[in-house]
C-alpha cells in the first residue's frame, strides 16, 4: 500500500512539473556550491523570487555568509536567509527577457566573490 501511494505521489508531481523549466548550472566559489531557483519556475517579466542555494560538502547552514543579489534591471540588495537551510531569498525585477542575468555577491570571513547566472537558456547558447 505504501509503495502504491508513493508511486501515485511521484506521478502527480511529475505531471505537475513544467517541461519548459530551465535552471542554470551550479557554480563553485571556493568551498561553496551555489545554484539558483526561481519562483515562478519559468521567469516572467516583472517581479520574480530568486533563491540562491548554498552548501559545502553536504552542509546546508553556513553561518556568517552574506549574500547580495541583483538583476540587470535592479539594484544590489541583500538576500534574506530562509532559516538554517542554506537558502537565501529575494524578489527582484526582470525587464529584459532576453538579456537579464542574476548577479550574486558573496562575503564570508573577509573573502568576497561574485558570480553571474544566466536566466534564460538562449543566453548560454550565444556564449
CORBELDA-V216890 format. One record per pair of residues at least 24 apart in sequence whose ideal C-beta (glycine too) atoms are under 7 Angstrom apart, sorted by the first residue. I is the first residue (numbers start at 1). J is the second residue. Records with the same first field share a line. If there is no record, write none. Layout:
I = J  J
This chain:
18 = 42
22 = 121
24 = 117  118
27 = 115
29 = 106  113  115
30 = 111  113
31 = 56
32 = 56
34 = 104  115
36 = 102  117
43 = 94  119
45 = 94  95  97
46 = 93  94
47 = 91  93
48 = 91  92  94
49 = 89  91
50 = 90  92  102
51 = 87  89
52 = 79  88  104
53 = 86  87
54 = 86  88
55 = 86
60 = 85  86
61 = 86
62 = 86
64 = 108  109
65 = 106  108
66 = 107
67 = 104  106
68 = 105
69 = 102  103  104
70 = 103
71 = 100  101  102
72 = 96  99  100  101
73 = 100
94 = 119
98 = 122
99 = 123
